[in-house]
Amino acid sequence: MAYSLRGSVGNNGNNFTDDIVVVQVLLNIVPEAKGGASPRLTSMGQDTPQLRSAIATFQARNTSYRDGRIDKDGTTWKTLLKMAQDALGSAPLPPLPTPPPQSTSLLTPLETPEWGDWGWKDLPLLGNPFAVRTSWPLIFGGAAKRPMKTYAFATRTGSKVKFLGVAVPADCVPKAYLIYFRHSASGTDYPNKQTMVQKGLGDYLTGRMQISQQISASGRDVAAVVPMSLGGLGEFESNEAFITQCLTEIDKFITKTDRPLPDLLAASYSDGIGKLSNFLNACPGLKGRLKAVYDFDGMLVTRFSAVKLSNLPGAQVNRYVGTTLPPRQPNETDERYLSRTMGASPSLIPLPKSRWKNYNVQAALADMWWLHYFIPSCMLQHGLSTLL
C-alpha cells in the first residue's frame, strides 16, 4: 500500500479499505493541536463515525472545506499529506499497516428507523385488482390483509449502492423477490446517510409508493428489495454476482436457512425504467429467472422510449400507461377495450384520468402527472395479484 488514494474517503465517499487506512495513519500523525485525530484512530480500514469526525475537525482547522470528505488529489488530501510529512520532519512516512481481512458478507443489518417520506403518505389508493381489468371506473378502498416487516441494510464499504430496504409479510417464507428500480436520487434531496435510509427508502417502503401496503393487500408471499444510491443504482444495474449475493444474504436473514433463491420479479418507477433496462442487458442469468416485470409510468420518460420490455420470454409484463394509450377501435365499449388491451404481451394497462373519476382528482394535475404521482401507490398490488 502506498500513500495515495484510489477514491474519496468520508461522507458519501468511495471509502475503499486501503484508502481509509492511509487517511487514518496520516490523521494520527498530524498533531492534535493542528487538527490531527484525537483520540487516535484505531479501527484500521473501517469507516467509523470517529473517522468522519476526525476528517471534519481537520478540515475545520486547516481548509475552507466543510464536506467531511477527502477526495483523491483534492485540497484536503494535499494539505493532510503535507502536514503529516511536516510533523515527521526528515523522517519518512511509516509503513502502512495491513488492514484486517474484510468479511465476505456484503450486507450489514441496520436498526430499522422510523421511516420518513415526501408526503401523501395516507393515500387510500389500494385498488380492486379485478376491477382494474374489467371496470372502467377504478374502485379503491382495498385494505392490507397481513402484517408486514421492513428492514434496512448497509452495503459493504466502497459499494455504489449504499443501502437496501426490504418489505416482507411477517412470518413469510418468500416465494419470490421483487427488485424495485427506484427513480434517480440526488445529493440535494438526500445529503447524508440518515436521509438516504429514512426518506430514500421509507418513501418507497411505507410512504408514497406504499410497497408494504400493496404487498400486504395482494396476499402474495413476495419480498420487495429497494436499492438506494445517488444518481444511478450502481451494482444493481450491472453486477449480477453482487445482486445475487445481496438477495441470498437477505433471504438467509429472513428465512434463517440456506436455500436456492426463489423466483425473481422486477418493478420500476419513473426513470427507473432505464436502470431496469441496464439490469436486463447486463445480468442475463437473473433476467432469465424473471417471472414478472411491472413498469409504472416509464413510458412517460421520453429518453427511455426505446425500452420495450418485449424480449422477456417466460415473464409476465405489465406496463401501466395513461396518456400514451393504445388507440380505440370504432364504437369500442370500455369493457371490450379493456379486454383487448390488457390481453396483449406485454400488457398495456390503460389508466387515463377518466378512469379515476370516483377519486378526488386534484384539478391542477394534468393527466400525465396524475399518472406519475398515483399509479405507483396502487398498481403493484394489481400486478402481484395477477401473477401467474
SEVOVEX-467867 format. One record per residue (C-alpha): x, z, y; residue number from 1. Coordinates in steps of 0.1 Angstrom, whole numbers, plus 5000, padded with zeros to 4 digits. Example, Ala and Ser with C-alpha at 12.3 -4.5 7.8 and 13.67 -1.06 7.14 Angstrom:
BEGIN
+------+------+------+------+
|    x |    z |    y | resi |
+------+------+------+------+
| 5123 | 5078 | 4955 |    1 |
| 5137 | 5071 | 4989 |    2 |
+------+------+------+------+
This chain:
BEGIN
+------+------+------+------+
|    x |    z |    y | resi |
+------+------+------+------+
| 5000 | 5000 | 5000 |    1 |
| 5013 | 4991 | 5035 |    2 |
| 5004 | 5004 | 5069 |    3 |
| 4979 | 4977 | 5077 |    4 |
| 4941 | 4973 | 5074 |    5 |
| 4921 | 4948 | 5054 |    6 |
| 4889 | 4956 | 5072 |    7 |
| 4874 | 4982 | 5095 |    8 |
| 4871 | 5020 | 5089 |    9 |
| 4844 | 5043 | 5102 |   10 |
| 4809 | 5038 | 5115 |   11 |
| 4794 | 5006 | 5100 |   12 |
| 4829 | 4996 | 5087 |   13 |
| 4840 | 4980 | 5055 |   14 |
| 4856 | 5013 | 5045 |   15 |
| 4879 | 5000 | 5018 |   16 |
| 4895 | 5028 | 4999 |   17 |
| 4931 | 5018 | 5007 |   18 |
| 4923 | 5013 | 5044 |   19 |
| 4907 | 5048 | 5046 |   20 |
| 4940 | 5063 | 5031 |   21 |
| 4960 | 5045 | 5058 |   22 |
| 4938 | 5059 | 5086 |   23 |
| 4937 | 5094 | 5072 |   24 |
| 4975 | 5096 | 5069 |   25 |
| 4980 | 5083 | 5105 |   26 |
| 4954 | 5107 | 5119 |   27 |
| 4971 | 5136 | 5101 |   28 |
| 5005 | 5126 | 5116 |   29 |
| 4992 | 5124 | 5152 |   30 |
| 4995 | 5160 | 5168 |   31 |
| 4962 | 5178 | 5172 |   32 |
| 4969 | 5181 | 5209 |   33 |
| 4970 | 5144 | 5212 |   34 |
| 4938 | 5137 | 5193 |   35 |
| 4950 | 5139 | 5157 |   36 |
| 4929 | 5153 | 5129 |   37 |
| 4921 | 5189 | 5129 |   38 |
| 4918 | 5202 | 5103 |   39 |
| 4939 | 5178 | 5083 |   40 |
| 4921 | 5152 | 5063 |   41 |
| 4924 | 5159 | 5026 |   42 |
| 4898 | 5137 | 5007 |   43 |
| 4922 | 5108 | 5004 |   44 |
| 4904 | 5074 | 5002 |   45 |
| 4869 | 5089 | 5007 |   46 |
| 4846 | 5080 | 5036 |   47 |
| 4836 | 5115 | 5048 |   48 |
| 4819 | 5130 | 5079 |   49 |
| 4852 | 5147 | 5086 |   50 |
| 4869 | 5113 | 5088 |   51 |
| 4842 | 5098 | 5111 |   52 |
| 4846 | 5129 | 5134 |   53 |
| 4884 | 5126 | 5135 |   54 |
| 4881 | 5089 | 5145 |   55 |
| 4856 | 5097 | 5172 |   56 |
| 4879 | 5125 | 5185 |   57 |
| 4909 | 5103 | 5185 |   58 |
| 4891 | 5076 | 5204 |   59 |
| 4877 | 5100 | 5230 |   60 |
| 4912 | 5113 | 5237 |   61 |
| 4931 | 5080 | 5237 |   62 |
| 4909 | 5049 | 5241 |   63 |
| 4880 | 5037 | 5261 |   64 |
| 4861 | 5030 | 5228 |   65 |
| 4834 | 5054 | 5215 |   66 |
| 4821 | 5034 | 5185 |   67 |
| 4837 | 5057 | 5159 |   68 |
| 4853 | 5027 | 5141 |   69 |
| 4888 | 5014 | 5137 |   70 |
| 4890 | 4977 | 5135 |   71 |
| 4917 | 4956 | 5119 |   72 |
| 4942 | 4947 | 5147 |   73 |
| 4919 | 4963 | 5173 |   74 |
| 4929 | 4986 | 5202 |   75 |
| 4921 | 5018 | 5184 |   76 |
| 4942 | 5007 | 5154 |   77 |
| 4972 | 4997 | 5176 |   78 |
| 4970 | 5029 | 5195 |   79 |
| 4968 | 5051 | 5164 |   80 |
| 4997 | 5033 | 5147 |   81 |
| 5019 | 5036 | 5178 |   82 |
| 5011 | 5073 | 5184 |   83 |
| 5019 | 5082 | 5148 |   84 |
| 5052 | 5064 | 5150 |   85 |
| 5060 | 5081 | 5183 |   86 |
| 5052 | 5115 | 5167 |   87 |
| 5077 | 5109 | 5140 |   88 |
| 5105 | 5098 | 5163 |   89 |
| 5132 | 5079 | 5144 |   90 |
| 5118 | 5090 | 5110 |   91 |
| 5100 | 5062 | 5091 |   92 |
| 5063 | 5065 | 5083 |   93 |
| 5059 | 5083 | 5049 |   94 |
| 5050 | 5066 | 5017 |   95 |
| 5012 | 5063 | 5014 |   96 |
| 4996 | 5084 | 4986 |   97 |
| 4977 | 5067 | 4958 |   98 |
| 4940 | 5075 | 4962 |   99 |
| 4922 | 5089 | 4931 |  100 |
| 4906 | 5062 | 4909 |  101 |
| 4871 | 5052 | 4920 |  102 |
| 4841 | 5059 | 4899 |  103 |
| 4828 | 5028 | 4882 |  104 |
| 4794 | 5036 | 4895 |  105 |
| 4780 | 5015 | 4924 |  106 |
| 4753 | 5039 | 4935 |  107 |
| 4751 | 5075 | 4947 |  108 |
| 4716 | 5090 | 4948 |  109 |
| 4707 | 5104 | 4982 |  110 |
| 4683 | 5132 | 4991 |  111 |
| 4651 | 5113 | 4998 |  112 |
| 4645 | 5115 | 5035 |  113 |
| 4612 | 5119 | 5054 |  114 |
| 4605 | 5081 | 5057 |  115 |
| 4601 | 5065 | 5091 |  116 |
| 4585 | 5032 | 5101 |  117 |
| 4580 | 5009 | 5131 |  118 |
| 4543 | 5017 | 5135 |  119 |
| 4510 | 5006 | 5120 |  120 |
| 4516 | 5029 | 5090 |  121 |
| 4479 | 5036 | 5085 |  122 |
| 4466 | 5000 | 5080 |  123 |
| 4438 | 5002 | 5054 |  124 |
| 4447 | 4968 | 5040 |  125 |
| 4448 | 4973 | 5003 |  126 |
| 4427 | 4944 | 4991 |  127 |
| 4404 | 4934 | 4962 |  128 |
| 4426 | 4910 | 4941 |  129 |
| 4396 | 4893 | 4925 |  130 |
| 4380 | 4887 | 4959 |  131 |
| 4413 | 4871 | 4972 |  132 |
| 4408 | 4844 | 4945 |  133 |
| 4371 | 4840 | 4947 |  134 |
| 4356 | 4850 | 4981 |  135 |
| 4364 | 4835 | 5015 |  136 |
| 4360 | 4868 | 5035 |  137 |
| 4387 | 4892 | 5024 |  138 |
| 4375 | 4926 | 5011 |  139 |
| 4396 | 4956 | 5019 |  140 |
| 4394 | 4993 | 5011 |  141 |
| 4414 | 4994 | 4979 |  142 |
| 4428 | 5027 | 4970 |  143 |
| 4460 | 5039 | 4955 |  144 |
| 4455 | 5047 | 4918 |  145 |
| 4485 | 5068 | 4908 |  146 |
| 4512 | 5090 | 4924 |  147 |
| 4544 | 5072 | 4934 |  148 |
| 4580 | 5084 | 4938 |  149 |
| 4606 | 5070 | 4962 |  150 |
| 4643 | 5072 | 4961 |  151 |
| 4673 | 5062 | 4982 |  152 |
| 4708 | 5053 | 4970 |  153 |
| 4740 | 5047 | 4989 |  154 |
| 4763 | 5019 | 4976 |  155 |
| 4800 | 5022 | 4969 |  156 |
| 4822 | 5022 | 4999 |  157 |
| 4831 | 4987 | 5010 |  158 |
| 4799 | 4971 | 4998 |  159 |
| 4780 | 4948 | 5023 |  160 |
| 4746 | 4962 | 5011 |  161 |
| 4748 | 4998 | 5023 |  162 |
| 4716 | 5013 | 5008 |  163 |
| 4689 | 5007 | 4983 |  164 |
| 4654 | 5020 | 4984 |  165 |
| 4632 | 5024 | 4953 |  166 |
| 4595 | 5029 | 4948 |  167 |
| 4581 | 5035 | 4913 |  168 |
| 4550 | 5051 | 4898 |  169 |
| 4556 | 5087 | 4888 |  170 |
| 4563 | 5092 | 4851 |  171 |
| 4566 | 5055 | 4846 |  172 |
| 4590 | 5035 | 4824 |  173 |
| 4592 | 5003 | 4844 |  174 |
| 4583 | 4971 | 4826 |  175 |
| 4597 | 4951 | 4855 |  176 |
| 4619 | 4954 | 4885 |  177 |
| 4609 | 4937 | 4918 |  178 |
| 4637 | 4928 | 4941 |  179 |
| 4623 | 4927 | 4977 |  180 |
| 4643 | 4905 | 5000 |  181 |
| 4636 | 4921 | 5034 |  182 |
| 4639 | 4903 | 5067 |  183 |
| 4671 | 4905 | 5087 |  184 |
| 4681 | 4938 | 5103 |  185 |
| 4703 | 4942 | 5134 |  186 |
| 4725 | 4970 | 5145 |  187 |
| 4704 | 4972 | 5177 |  188 |
| 4674 | 4984 | 5156 |  189 |
| 4695 | 5004 | 5131 |  190 |
| 4725 | 5018 | 5149 |  191 |
| 4736 | 5043 | 5122 |  192 |
| 4732 | 5052 | 5086 |  193 |
| 4703 | 5076 | 5092 |  194 |
| 4681 | 5049 | 5108 |  195 |
| 4691 | 5024 | 5082 |  196 |
| 4678 | 5047 | 5055 |  197 |
| 4649 | 5064 | 5072 |  198 |
| 4634 | 5034 | 5090 |  199 |
| 4651 | 5004 | 5075 |  200 |
| 4639 | 5014 | 5040 |  201 |
| 4610 | 5036 | 5050 |  202 |
| 4592 | 5008 | 5069 |  203 |
| 4591 | 4988 | 5036 |  204 |
| 4586 | 5016 | 5011 |  205 |
| 4558 | 5036 | 5028 |  206 |
| 4554 | 5021 | 5063 |  207 |
| 4541 | 4988 | 5074 |  208 |
| 4549 | 4969 | 5042 |  209 |
| 4532 | 4996 | 5021 |  210 |
| 4552 | 4987 | 4989 |  211 |
| 4545 | 5021 | 4973 |  212 |
| 4508 | 5020 | 4981 |  213 |
| 4505 | 4984 | 4968 |  214 |
| 4523 | 4991 | 4935 |  215 |
| 4501 | 5021 | 4930 |  216 |
| 4469 | 5001 | 4936 |  217 |
| 4480 | 4973 | 4914 |  218 |
| 4481 | 4995 | 4883 |  219 |
| 4513 | 4978 | 4872 |  220 |
| 4544 | 4996 | 4858 |  221 |
| 4567 | 4980 | 4883 |  222 |
| 4596 | 4995 | 4903 |  223 |
| 4605 | 4979 | 4936 |  224 |
| 4641 | 4977 | 4949 |  225 |
| 4648 | 4971 | 4986 |  226 |
| 4684 | 4963 | 4996 |  227 |
| 4693 | 4974 | 5031 |  228 |
| 4722 | 4959 | 5051 |  229 |
| 4727 | 4945 | 5086 |  230 |
| 4725 | 4907 | 5091 |  231 |
| 4721 | 4893 | 5056 |  232 |
| 4717 | 4911 | 5023 |  233 |
| 4753 | 4907 | 5011 |  234 |
| 4758 | 4911 | 4974 |  235 |
| 4721 | 4907 | 4968 |  236 |
| 4723 | 4872 | 4979 |  237 |
| 4753 | 4862 | 4959 |  238 |
| 4768 | 4886 | 4934 |  239 |
| 4750 | 4886 | 4901 |  240 |
| 4772 | 4912 | 4885 |  241 |
| 4767 | 4936 | 4914 |  242 |
| 4729 | 4932 | 4914 |  243 |
| 4727 | 4936 | 4876 |  244 |
| 4748 | 4968 | 4877 |  245 |
| 4727 | 4983 | 4906 |  246 |
| 4695 | 4976 | 4886 |  247 |
| 4710 | 4991 | 4855 |  248 |
| 4720 | 5023 | 4873 |  249 |
| 4686 | 5026 | 4889 |  250 |
| 4669 | 5021 | 4855 |  251 |
| 4690 | 5048 | 4839 |  252 |
| 4683 | 5071 | 4868 |  253 |
| 4646 | 5066 | 4864 |  254 |
| 4643 | 5065 | 4826 |  255 |
| 4672 | 5088 | 4817 |  256 |
| 4680 | 5063 | 4790 |  257 |
| 4703 | 5033 | 4783 |  258 |
| 4683 | 5002 | 4776 |  259 |
| 4683 | 4965 | 4783 |  260 |
| 4669 | 4956 | 4817 |  261 |
| 4632 | 4947 | 4816 |  262 |
| 4617 | 4916 | 4833 |  263 |
| 4625 | 4907 | 4869 |  264 |
| 4603 | 4898 | 4898 |  265 |
| 4611 | 4889 | 4934 |  266 |
| 4594 | 4890 | 4968 |  267 |
| 4604 | 4880 | 5003 |  268 |
| 4591 | 4886 | 5038 |  269 |
| 4598 | 4865 | 5069 |  270 |
| 4634 | 4851 | 5069 |  271 |
| 4640 | 4870 | 5036 |  272 |
| 4629 | 4837 | 5021 |  273 |
| 4664 | 4824 | 5030 |  274 |
| 4680 | 4853 | 5013 |  275 |
| 4659 | 4848 | 4982 |  276 |
| 4669 | 4812 | 4982 |  277 |
| 4706 | 4821 | 4983 |  278 |
| 4700 | 4845 | 4954 |  279 |
| 4683 | 4818 | 4933 |  280 |
| 4712 | 4795 | 4939 |  281 |
| 4740 | 4820 | 4933 |  282 |
| 4726 | 4840 | 4904 |  283 |
| 4714 | 4817 | 4876 |  284 |
| 4713 | 4844 | 4850 |  285 |
| 4689 | 4866 | 4869 |  286 |
| 4670 | 4836 | 4882 |  287 |
| 4663 | 4826 | 4846 |  288 |
| 4648 | 4861 | 4839 |  289 |
| 4623 | 4860 | 4868 |  290 |
| 4586 | 4862 | 4857 |  291 |
| 4571 | 4860 | 4892 |  292 |
| 4581 | 4853 | 4928 |  293 |
| 4560 | 4862 | 4959 |  294 |
| 4567 | 4847 | 4993 |  295 |
| 4549 | 4865 | 5023 |  296 |
| 4549 | 4842 | 5053 |  297 |
| 4582 | 4825 | 5046 |  298 |
| 4566 | 4791 | 5051 |  299 |
| 4563 | 4800 | 5088 |  300 |
| 4601 | 4803 | 5092 |  301 |
| 4609 | 4767 | 5101 |  302 |
| 4646 | 4768 | 5094 |  303 |
| 4638 | 4775 | 5058 |  304 |
| 4611 | 4749 | 5054 |  305 |
| 4631 | 4732 | 5027 |  306 |
| 4628 | 4762 | 5004 |  307 |
| 4600 | 4751 | 4980 |  308 |
| 4603 | 4776 | 4951 |  309 |
| 4591 | 4749 | 4928 |  310 |
| 4621 | 4749 | 4904 |  311 |
| 4613 | 4781 | 4886 |  312 |
| 4600 | 4772 | 4852 |  313 |
| 4585 | 4802 | 4834 |  314 |
| 4579 | 4821 | 4867 |  315 |
| 4545 | 4826 | 4884 |  316 |
| 4550 | 4816 | 4921 |  317 |
| 4526 | 4827 | 4948 |  318 |
| 4531 | 4817 | 4984 |  319 |
| 4508 | 4833 | 5010 |  320 |
| 4501 | 4808 | 5038 |  321 |
| 4480 | 4808 | 5069 |  322 |
| 4482 | 4780 | 5095 |  323 |
| 4500 | 4756 | 5071 |  324 |
| 4472 | 4754 | 5046 |  325 |
| 4466 | 4726 | 5021 |  326 |
| 4441 | 4702 | 5036 |  327 |
| 4405 | 4705 | 5026 |  328 |
| 4387 | 4677 | 5008 |  329 |
| 4355 | 4663 | 5024 |  330 |
| 4325 | 4686 | 5021 |  331 |
| 4345 | 4711 | 5000 |  332 |
| 4330 | 4746 | 4998 |  333 |
| 4351 | 4777 | 5004 |  334 |
| 4348 | 4787 | 4967 |  335 |
| 4359 | 4752 | 4954 |  336 |
| 4387 | 4751 | 4979 |  337 |
| 4400 | 4785 | 4968 |  338 |
| 4398 | 4775 | 4931 |  339 |
| 4417 | 4743 | 4937 |  340 |
| 4445 | 4756 | 4960 |  341 |
| 4451 | 4788 | 4940 |  342 |
| 4454 | 4769 | 4908 |  343 |
| 4484 | 4749 | 4920 |  344 |
| 4520 | 4757 | 4910 |  345 |
| 4534 | 4772 | 4930 |  346 |
| 4501 | 4787 | 4941 |  347 |
| 4495 | 4785 | 4979 |  348 |
| 4472 | 4814 | 4988 |  349 |
| 4452 | 4804 | 5019 |  350 |
| 4449 | 4833 | 5043 |  351 |
| 4438 | 4819 | 5077 |  352 |
| 4425 | 4843 | 5103 |  353 |
| 4389 | 4832 | 5095 |  354 |
| 4392 | 4849 | 5061 |  355 |
| 4399 | 4883 | 5078 |  356 |
| 4367 | 4884 | 5099 |  357 |
| 4355 | 4917 | 5083 |  358 |
| 4386 | 4934 | 5095 |  359 |
| 4392 | 4943 | 5132 |  360 |
| 4415 | 4914 | 5142 |  361 |
| 4432 | 4920 | 5174 |  362 |
| 4423 | 4892 | 5197 |  363 |
| 4458 | 4890 | 5211 |  364 |
| 4473 | 4880 | 5178 |  365 |
| 4474 | 4843 | 5171 |  366 |
| 4468 | 4830 | 5136 |  367 |
| 4504 | 4829 | 5126 |  368 |
| 4512 | 4863 | 5140 |  369 |
| 4482 | 4878 | 5123 |  370 |
| 4496 | 4864 | 5090 |  371 |
| 4531 | 4876 | 5098 |  372 |
| 4521 | 4912 | 5106 |  373 |
| 4495 | 4919 | 5080 |  374 |
| 4499 | 4899 | 5048 |  375 |
| 4529 | 4918 | 5035 |  376 |
| 4509 | 4950 | 5037 |  377 |
| 4481 | 4939 | 5013 |  378 |
| 4492 | 4909 | 4992 |  379 |
| 4519 | 4923 | 4970 |  380 |
| 4491 | 4942 | 4952 |  381 |
| 4473 | 4909 | 4947 |  382 |
| 4504 | 4892 | 4933 |  383 |
| 4512 | 4921 | 4909 |  384 |
| 4476 | 4924 | 4897 |  385 |
| 4475 | 4887 | 4887 |  386 |
| 4509 | 4888 | 4869 |  387 |
| 4506 | 4871 | 4835 |  388 |
+------+------+------+------+
